[in-house]
Amino acid sequence: MKDEDIINLYFMRDERAIEETDLKYGKYCKTIVKNILQNAQDIEECLDDTYMKMWKRIPPAKPLILRAFIGKIARDLALNMFYASKRVRRGGGVVNEILEELDECIPDNNDVEHSVLRNELSNIIRTFVNELGQRDAYIFTSRYFYAEDISSIARKYGMTRHNVTVTLSRLRKKLQSRLEKEGYLAS
């Protein structure tokens, strides 16, 4: 079924919308969620929550790219579940590795002033990724959006783990420079 037809099912409040979404994007969402959450029960709960959130958001939202829309919902819910389960503990799992990697170029500021700047940071990062070459953009988003581990990225792009690690390090340094240039980080 075409994305437009699935979206129309949501607008008609037809429960087949969830079934069709699952048929078309279930494996895609499960991959995203599984990269972040390791527990099978948490994965299933997150997928159920993803479909529920889709049902609540469409309408009024009318996504231009349904795959990206549901992928972002699944990723955000999985990260929220991860943070809730790991709030006290540190270490273990690919998400902690990713957060530690990004700590060097993106500060963790939770005060009001910084929450206002969050949209600006998102725009800077989005522009940064859009300006990267296709391979680097895919590697960056595979790691930092889809939370893929380095081995699977290496297999996907025909690289060694070392090459992926070096590429990600170079990209983080470029991002850090960009954030400094934009005045988001102090030099």
BELSULGI-V69748 format. One record per helix or strand. SS is the DSSP state (alpha for helix, beta for strand). FROM is the first residue (numbers start at 1). TO is the last residue. If there is no record, write none. Layout:
BEGIN
SS;FROM;TO
SS;FROM;TO
END
This chain:
BEGIN
alpha;3;11
alpha;16;36
alpha;40;57
alpha;66;86
alpha;94;103
alpha;112;131
alpha;134;144
alpha;150;157
alpha;161;181
END
